[in-house]
Amino acid sequence: MKMNFLKKLWREEEGQTMVEYGLLVALIAVALIAIIWALSGGIWNVFNEADEALEGGAGGAAGAEDPHAGG
């Protein structure tokens, strides 16, 4: 009886596919976070340059600081 249950559990694939989908979603989420983090400094610079161009080089928006600046 116990052996039949273990054989059935071993052949059961529905739970395995859900775990695989979950791992795939987690991997995609981690990759997207890494990409966004890597590009955020460049995106910040683009918006900062656009702001400076619109303000005539007056230094940008009041109170805006680069969150990625080291200081």
Backbone as XML, in Angstrom:
<?xml version="1.0"?>
<chain id="A" units="angstrom">
  <residue number="1" name="MET">
    <atom name="N" x="0.818" y="-1.193" z="0.000"/>
    <atom name="CA" x="0.000" y="0.000" z="0.000"/>
    <atom name="C" x="0.863" y="1.257" z="0.000"/>
  </residue>
  <residue number="2" name="LYS">
    <atom name="N" x="1.846" y="1.290" z="0.867"/>
    <atom name="CA" x="2.732" y="2.438" z="0.939"/>
    <atom name="C" x="3.546" y="2.564" z="-0.345"/>
  </residue>
  <residue number="3" name="MET">
    <atom name="N" x="3.954" y="1.443" z="-0.913"/>
    <atom name="CA" x="4.741" y="1.458" z="-2.139"/>
    <atom name="C" x="3.912" y="1.979" z="-3.304"/>
  </residue>
  <residue number="4" name="ASN">
    <atom name="N" x="2.637" y="1.613" z="-3.379"/>
    <atom name="CA" x="1.772" y="2.117" z="-4.447"/>
    <atom name="C" x="1.617" y="3.637" z="-4.355"/>
  </residue>
  <residue number="5" name="PHE">
    <atom name="N" x="1.488" y="4.143" z="-3.151"/>
    <atom name="CA" x="1.366" y="5.578" z="-2.953"/>
    <atom name="C" x="2.626" y="6.295" z="-3.421"/>
  </residue>
  <residue number="6" name="LEU">
    <atom name="N" x="3.790" y="5.744" z="-3.077"/>
    <atom name="CA" x="5.054" y="6.354" z="-3.494"/>
    <atom name="C" x="5.229" y="6.311" z="-5.006"/>
  </residue>
  <residue number="7" name="LYS">
    <atom name="N" x="4.824" y="5.203" z="-5.644"/>
    <atom name="CA" x="4.914" y="5.119" z="-7.102"/>
    <atom name="C" x="4.003" y="6.147" z="-7.768"/>
  </residue>
  <residue number="8" name="LYS">
    <atom name="N" x="2.793" y="6.284" z="-7.228"/>
    <atom name="CA" x="1.847" y="7.257" z="-7.772"/>
    <atom name="C" x="2.389" y="8.679" z="-7.586"/>
  </residue>
  <residue number="9" name="LEU">
    <atom name="N" x="2.956" y="8.958" z="-6.424"/>
    <atom name="CA" x="3.520" y="10.267" z="-6.140"/>
    <atom name="C" x="4.693" y="10.566" z="-7.074"/>
  </residue>
  <residue number="10" name="TRP">
    <atom name="N" x="5.507" y="9.555" z="-7.363"/>
    <atom name="CA" x="6.659" y="9.726" z="-8.245"/>
    <atom name="C" x="6.221" y="10.040" z="-9.669"/>
  </residue>
  <residue number="11" name="ARG">
    <atom name="N" x="5.119" y="9.424" z="-10.129"/>
    <atom name="CA" x="4.639" y="9.641" z="-11.493"/>
    <atom name="C" x="3.811" y="10.916" z="-11.631"/>
  </residue>
  <residue number="12" name="GLU">
    <atom name="N" x="3.356" y="11.460" z="-10.538"/>
    <atom name="CA" x="2.520" y="12.669" z="-10.570"/>
    <atom name="C" x="3.357" y="13.846" z="-11.068"/>
  </residue>
  <residue number="13" name="GLU">
    <atom name="N" x="2.881" y="14.520" z="-12.100"/>
    <atom name="CA" x="3.652" y="15.616" z="-12.690"/>
    <atom name="C" x="2.976" y="16.971" z="-12.551"/>
  </residue>
  <residue number="14" name="GLU">
    <atom name="N" x="1.751" y="17.022" z="-12.091"/>
    <atom name="CA" x="1.055" y="18.303" z="-12.014"/>
    <atom name="C" x="1.751" y="19.264" z="-11.048"/>
  </residue>
  <residue number="15" name="GLY">
    <atom name="N" x="2.138" y="18.803" z="-9.907"/>
    <atom name="CA" x="2.827" y="19.643" z="-8.941"/>
    <atom name="C" x="4.190" y="20.084" z="-9.433"/>
  </residue>
  <residue number="16" name="GLN">
    <atom name="N" x="4.853" y="19.203" z="-10.153"/>
    <atom name="CA" x="6.168" y="19.530" z="-10.681"/>
    <atom name="C" x="6.085" y="20.664" z="-11.688"/>
  </residue>
  <residue number="17" name="THR">
    <atom name="N" x="5.088" y="20.632" z="-12.556"/>
    <atom name="CA" x="4.994" y="21.686" z="-13.565"/>
    <atom name="C" x="4.687" y="23.029" z="-12.913"/>
  </residue>
  <residue number="18" name="MET">
    <atom name="N" x="3.889" y="23.038" z="-11.861"/>
    <atom name="CA" x="3.605" y="24.298" z="-11.171"/>
    <atom name="C" x="4.875" y="24.857" z="-10.530"/>
  </residue>
  <residue number="19" name="VAL">
    <atom name="N" x="5.691" y="23.985" z="-9.962"/>
    <atom name="CA" x="6.949" y="24.428" z="-9.378"/>
    <atom name="C" x="7.864" y="24.978" z="-10.461"/>
  </residue>
  <residue number="20" name="GLU">
    <atom name="N" x="7.904" y="24.312" z="-11.606"/>
    <atom name="CA" x="8.735" y="24.784" z="-12.709"/>
    <atom name="C" x="8.274" y="26.156" z="-13.196"/>
  </residue>
  <residue number="21" name="TYR">
    <atom name="N" x="6.965" y="26.358" z="-13.313"/>
    <atom name="CA" x="6.451" y="27.661" z="-13.706"/>
    <atom name="C" x="6.803" y="28.718" z="-12.665"/>
  </residue>
  <residue number="22" name="GLY">
    <atom name="N" x="6.707" y="28.370" z="-11.409"/>
    <atom name="CA" x="7.063" y="29.306" z="-10.352"/>
    <atom name="C" x="8.530" y="29.701" z="-10.403"/>
  </residue>
  <residue number="23" name="LEU">
    <atom name="N" x="9.393" y="28.731" z="-10.627"/>
    <atom name="CA" x="10.827" y="29.026" z="-10.755"/>
    <atom name="C" x="11.103" y="29.885" z="-11.980"/>
  </residue>
  <residue number="24" name="LEU">
    <atom name="N" x="10.411" y="29.622" z="-13.069"/>
    <atom name="CA" x="10.585" y="30.404" z="-14.284"/>
    <atom name="C" x="10.156" y="31.856" z="-14.055"/>
  </residue>
  <residue number="25" name="VAL">
    <atom name="N" x="9.031" y="32.052" z="-13.406"/>
    <atom name="CA" x="8.555" y="33.404" z="-13.110"/>
    <atom name="C" x="9.544" y="34.120" z="-12.187"/>
  </residue>
  <residue number="26" name="ALA">
    <atom name="N" x="10.056" y="33.423" z="-11.188"/>
    <atom name="CA" x="11.028" y="34.023" z="-10.273"/>
    <atom name="C" x="12.312" y="34.411" z="-11.012"/>
  </residue>
  <residue number="27" name="LEU">
    <atom name="N" x="12.767" y="33.566" z="-11.907"/>
    <atom name="CA" x="13.974" y="33.861" z="-12.683"/>
    <atom name="C" x="13.765" y="35.081" z="-13.569"/>
  </residue>
  <residue number="28" name="ILE">
    <atom name="N" x="12.616" y="35.169" z="-14.210"/>
    <atom name="CA" x="12.318" y="36.331" z="-15.057"/>
    <atom name="C" x="12.257" y="37.598" z="-14.210"/>
  </residue>
  <residue number="29" name="ALA">
    <atom name="N" x="11.643" y="37.522" z="-13.040"/>
    <atom name="CA" x="11.556" y="38.684" z="-12.161"/>
    <atom name="C" x="12.935" y="39.160" z="-11.724"/>
  </residue>
  <residue number="30" name="VAL">
    <atom name="N" x="13.807" y="38.236" z="-11.365"/>
    <atom name="CA" x="15.164" y="38.599" z="-10.952"/>
    <atom name="C" x="15.918" y="39.236" z="-12.114"/>
  </residue>
  <residue number="31" name="ALA">
    <atom name="N" x="15.756" y="38.685" z="-13.312"/>
    <atom name="CA" x="16.426" y="39.245" z="-14.489"/>
    <atom name="C" x="15.929" y="40.662" z="-14.778"/>
  </residue>
  <residue number="32" name="LEU">
    <atom name="N" x="14.631" y="40.884" z="-14.690"/>
    <atom name="CA" x="14.080" y="42.217" z="-14.937"/>
    <atom name="C" x="14.564" y="43.223" z="-13.899"/>
  </residue>
  <residue number="33" name="ILE">
    <atom name="N" x="14.611" y="42.818" z="-12.657"/>
    <atom name="CA" x="15.104" y="43.713" z="-11.603"/>
    <atom name="C" x="16.561" y="44.074" z="-11.866"/>
  </residue>
  <residue number="34" name="ALA">
    <atom name="N" x="17.369" y="43.094" z="-12.255"/>
    <atom name="CA" x="18.785" y="43.356" z="-12.530"/>
    <atom name="C" x="18.948" y="44.302" z="-13.722"/>
  </residue>
  <residue number="35" name="ILE">
    <atom name="N" x="18.147" y="44.113" z="-14.754"/>
    <atom name="CA" x="18.227" y="44.977" z="-15.937"/>
    <atom name="C" x="17.815" y="46.398" z="-15.594"/>
  </residue>
  <residue number="36" name="ILE">
    <atom name="N" x="16.715" y="46.543" z="-14.867"/>
    <atom name="CA" x="16.246" y="47.881" z="-14.491"/>
    <atom name="C" x="17.272" y="48.572" z="-13.602"/>
  </residue>
  <residue number="37" name="TRP">
    <atom name="N" x="17.846" y="47.829" z="-12.654"/>
    <atom name="CA" x="18.853" y="48.414" z="-11.769"/>
    <atom name="C" x="20.083" y="48.858" z="-12.562"/>
  </residue>
  <residue number="38" name="ALA">
    <atom name="N" x="20.499" y="48.045" z="-13.531"/>
    <atom name="CA" x="21.688" y="48.364" z="-14.323"/>
    <atom name="C" x="21.457" y="49.587" z="-15.216"/>
  </residue>
  <residue number="39" name="LEU">
    <atom name="N" x="20.242" y="49.743" z="-15.712"/>
    <atom name="CA" x="19.954" y="50.851" z="-16.620"/>
    <atom name="C" x="19.495" y="52.115" z="-15.905"/>
  </residue>
  <residue number="40" name="SER">
    <atom name="N" x="19.204" y="52.029" z="-14.630"/>
    <atom name="CA" x="18.605" y="53.173" z="-13.939"/>
    <atom name="C" x="19.518" y="54.400" z="-13.916"/>
  </residue>
  <residue number="41" name="GLY">
    <atom name="N" x="20.810" y="54.214" z="-13.787"/>
    <atom name="CA" x="21.727" y="55.354" z="-13.797"/>
    <atom name="C" x="21.721" y="56.062" z="-15.135"/>
  </residue>
  <residue number="42" name="GLY">
    <atom name="N" x="21.715" y="55.314" z="-16.217"/>
    <atom name="CA" x="21.678" y="55.906" z="-17.550"/>
    <atom name="C" x="20.370" y="56.617" z="-17.814"/>
  </residue>
  <residue number="43" name="ILE">
    <atom name="N" x="19.279" y="56.021" z="-17.364"/>
    <atom name="CA" x="17.970" y="56.642" z="-17.540"/>
    <atom name="C" x="17.908" y="57.935" z="-16.733"/>
  </residue>
  <residue number="44" name="TRP">
    <atom name="N" x="18.453" y="57.908" z="-15.497"/>
    <atom name="CA" x="18.473" y="59.102" z="-14.661"/>
    <atom name="C" x="19.219" y="60.223" z="-15.382"/>
  </residue>
  <residue number="45" name="ASN">
    <atom name="N" x="20.347" y="59.904" z="-16.001"/>
    <atom name="CA" x="21.137" y="60.916" z="-16.705"/>
    <atom name="C" x="20.374" y="61.497" z="-17.884"/>
  </residue>
  <residue number="46" name="VAL">
    <atom name="N" x="19.660" y="60.678" z="-18.623"/>
    <atom name="CA" x="18.883" y="61.162" z="-19.764"/>
    <atom name="C" x="17.833" y="62.170" z="-19.303"/>
  </residue>
  <residue number="47" name="PHE">
    <atom name="N" x="17.091" y="61.831" z="-18.256"/>
    <atom name="CA" x="16.068" y="62.749" z="-17.758"/>
    <atom name="C" x="16.687" y="64.004" z="-17.155"/>
  </residue>
  <residue number="48" name="ASN">
    <atom name="N" x="17.815" y="63.848" z="-16.492"/>
    <atom name="CA" x="18.486" y="64.997" z="-15.900"/>
    <atom name="C" x="18.970" y="65.951" z="-16.991"/>
  </residue>
  <residue number="49" name="GLU">
    <atom name="N" x="19.552" y="65.415" z="-18.056"/>
    <atom name="CA" x="19.996" y="66.248" z="-19.173"/>
    <atom name="C" x="18.827" y="66.936" z="-19.851"/>
  </residue>
  <residue number="50" name="ALA">
    <atom name="N" x="17.711" y="66.227" z="-20.013"/>
    <atom name="CA" x="16.521" y="66.830" z="-20.604"/>
    <atom name="C" x="15.990" y="67.953" z="-19.722"/>
  </residue>
  <residue number="51" name="ASP">
    <atom name="N" x="16.007" y="67.738" z="-18.412"/>
    <atom name="CA" x="15.549" y="68.767" z="-17.483"/>
    <atom name="C" x="16.442" y="69.991" z="-17.560"/>
  </residue>
  <residue number="52" name="GLU">
    <atom name="N" x="17.743" y="69.777" z="-17.602"/>
    <atom name="CA" x="18.673" y="70.895" z="-17.697"/>
    <atom name="C" x="18.489" y="71.655" z="-19.006"/>
  </residue>
  <residue number="53" name="ALA">
    <atom name="N" x="18.228" y="70.932" z="-20.086"/>
    <atom name="CA" x="18.006" y="71.584" z="-21.373"/>
    <atom name="C" x="16.728" y="72.419" z="-21.334"/>
  </residue>
  <residue number="54" name="LEU">
    <atom name="N" x="15.702" y="71.913" z="-20.702"/>
    <atom name="CA" x="14.441" y="72.660" z="-20.614"/>
    <atom name="C" x="14.561" y="73.861" z="-19.687"/>
  </residue>
  <residue number="55" name="GLU">
    <atom name="N" x="15.371" y="73.737" z="-18.652"/>
    <atom name="CA" x="15.559" y="74.828" z="-17.704"/>
    <atom name="C" x="16.633" y="75.806" z="-18.176"/>
  </residue>
  <residue number="56" name="GLY">
    <atom name="N" x="17.253" y="75.539" z="-19.298"/>
    <atom name="CA" x="18.306" y="76.414" z="-19.794"/>
    <atom name="C" x="19.606" y="76.240" z="-19.033"/>
  </residue>
  <residue number="57" name="GLY">
    <atom name="N" x="19.820" y="75.037" z="-18.516"/>
    <atom name="CA" x="21.064" y="74.769" z="-17.797"/>
    <atom name="C" x="21.081" y="75.354" z="-16.405"/>
  </residue>
  <residue number="58" name="ALA">
    <atom name="N" x="19.916" y="75.624" z="-15.819"/>
    <atom name="CA" x="19.843" y="76.258" z="-14.504"/>
    <atom name="C" x="20.066" y="75.275" z="-13.365"/>
  </residue>
  <residue number="59" name="GLY">
    <atom name="N" x="20.371" y="74.033" z="-13.654"/>
    <atom name="CA" x="20.684" y="73.091" z="-12.592"/>
    <atom name="C" x="19.608" y="72.052" z="-12.357"/>
  </residue>
  <residue number="60" name="GLY">
    <atom name="N" x="18.569" y="72.052" z="-13.110"/>
    <atom name="CA" x="17.568" y="70.999" z="-12.984"/>
    <atom name="C" x="16.495" y="71.296" z="-11.977"/>
  </residue>
  <residue number="61" name="ALA">
    <atom name="N" x="15.716" y="70.286" z="-11.642"/>
    <atom name="CA" x="14.580" y="70.436" z="-10.746"/>
    <atom name="C" x="15.054" y="70.657" z="-9.315"/>
  </residue>
  <residue number="62" name="ALA">
    <atom name="N" x="14.308" y="71.416" z="-8.587"/>
    <atom name="CA" x="14.654" y="71.716" z="-7.199"/>
    <atom name="C" x="14.563" y="70.461" z="-6.353"/>
  </residue>
  <residue number="63" name="GLY">
    <atom name="N" x="15.603" y="70.173" z="-5.594"/>
    <atom name="CA" x="15.580" y="69.054" z="-4.684"/>
    <atom name="C" x="15.854" y="67.707" z="-5.329"/>
  </residue>
  <residue number="64" name="ALA">
    <atom name="N" x="16.109" y="67.665" z="-6.623"/>
    <atom name="CA" x="16.366" y="66.391" z="-7.276"/>
    <atom name="C" x="17.806" y="65.971" z="-7.040"/>
  </residue>
  <residue number="65" name="GLU">
    <atom name="N" x="17.980" y="64.774" z="-6.559"/>
    <atom name="CA" x="19.310" y="64.234" z="-6.340"/>
    <atom name="C" x="19.405" y="62.884" z="-6.982"/>
  </residue>
  <residue number="66" name="ASP">
    <atom name="N" x="20.577" y="62.545" z="-7.468"/>
    <atom name="CA" x="20.801" y="61.236" z="-8.083"/>
    <atom name="C" x="20.885" y="60.201" z="-6.975"/>
  </residue>
  <residue number="67" name="PRO">
    <atom name="N" x="19.927" y="59.245" z="-6.921"/>
    <atom name="CA" x="19.970" y="58.246" z="-5.849"/>
    <atom name="C" x="21.140" y="57.291" z="-6.001"/>
  </residue>
  <residue number="68" name="HIS">
    <atom name="N" x="21.792" y="57.288" z="-7.141"/>
    <atom name="CA" x="22.911" y="56.381" z="-7.363"/>
    <atom name="C" x="24.260" y="57.063" z="-7.167"/>
  </residue>
  <residue number="69" name="ALA">
    <atom name="N" x="24.241" y="58.349" z="-6.831"/>
    <atom name="CA" x="25.486" y="59.063" z="-6.601"/>
    <atom name="C" x="26.110" y="58.538" z="-5.305"/>
  </residue>
  <residue number="70" name="GLY">
    <atom name="N" x="27.400" y="58.423" z="-5.299"/>
    <atom name="CA" x="28.096" y="57.815" z="-4.175"/>
    <atom name="C" x="28.194" y="58.675" z="-2.933"/>
  </residue>
  <residue number="71" name="GLY">
    <atom name="N" x="27.651" y="59.833" z="-2.890"/>
    <atom name="CA" x="27.888" y="60.662" z="-1.727"/>
    <atom name="C" x="26.665" y="61.180" z="-1.160"/>
  </residue>
</chain>
